[in-house]
Amino acid sequence: MSLTSAQPALLVLADGTTYTGWSFGAPGTVIGEVVFNTGMTGYQEVLTDPSYCGQIVTFTYPELGNTGVNPDDEESAFPHVRGAIARNICHRPSNWRSTQSLPDYLKQHNIPGIYGIDTRALTRKIRTVGAMNGAISTEILDPGELRNLVEQAPSMSGLNLVKEVTTPEAYEWLEPTETAWEFSDSACRDEQPRYTVVALDFGVKRNILRRLASYGCRVIVVPSHTSPEEILKYNPDGIFLSNGPGDPSAVTEGINTTKALVKADKPVFGICMGHQILGLSLGAETFKLKFGHRGLNQPAGLAQQQVEITSQNHGFAIDPDTIAEDVQITHLNLNDRTVAGLKHKTLPLFSVQYHPEASPGPHDADYLFERFVQAMQHQKEQN
Ligand SMILES: NC(=O)CC[C@H](N)C(=O)O
């Protein structure tokens, strides 16, 4: 497709800011929270991460689609973003793993995209004003009309989107990271399943399941509405709380289930939404960040200690002033000093606001899977 055959498209933000561009992917109209991701790689993993459900993602990397898409880089069964925004698009990918172009892939999954946008200006706007709703359309090219639609859309605050992405039925996951891609030489890595982990699915990414399997876990992924009694019937060695979309404080069922599970004396590990849900279940509160953290180079750590460069994707965070006495902050986001990790002082419960599984991103935090396995081993030895 050449530029001249591209169809016009419009992007309108809730504050009335309007950008004109060209359509890629599917035609149509979508409304969602407009956020930006600063990763230089990994657009396919971002598009298919269920945590982005309900959002329109602006990629600050200036050209998307150069390496196409392939079946192995899917983080779930299909893309979950509402729409995609790019500076420029590559229509003819070149990569040995590519099986399809990005525009064709989005078209196939009925996801609209807009390109030709000044994504630097858009990102500065979101950073200054804060993340807000917006719409992409190839049909409604009148900015006022499109803005009226945006104004009717719900805000991300208070939105429970977990029910849209959680698995309808429990399933078992045993597949580790492929040998060719394995990077860890940890002594705890063991592809023989030695621990049973129940993963509460708020919108889990596949690479989390792969990393758990690479560390010797047989993972039973269960729907987010599964009761604590049903979860404990699997006799798990540990409980995993997954990432997921929307406002964590609206996921009351998940919070109540976690409140019951933390009393079961089993190691609990939470990632991103799982971290927020663990915090909420231990009495803390969450709040919405101005524009969130979405990218692959977010520094996390505590002063005087080692810094991890982490992959992040979240719009909410735990309020440090609401953390109970028996819970400790283990990591801060070193850009804005928001809470990035928690641990219970006496129980084997810990969580991080970032993505140790990467996909995309660096592997600095992979040791957290090892820590989870060690906690399960320790608990086994105690019992
Ligand atoms: N990646 C995630 O789990 C995101 C958690 C939550 N939806 C947030 O935006 O903060």
The ligand as a Gaussian input file, in Angstrom:
#p B3LYP/6-31G(d) Opt

LIG

0 1
 N        0.034000      -4.469000      33.531000
 C       -0.897000      -4.432000      34.470000
 O       -1.173000      -5.417000      35.151000
 C       -1.647000      -3.128000      34.646000
 C       -2.382000      -3.008000      35.955000
 C       -3.451000      -1.934000      35.965000
 N       -4.439000      -2.184000      34.956000
 C       -2.838000      -0.575000      35.783000
 O       -2.965000       0.018000      34.726000
 O       -2.214000      -0.060000      36.677000

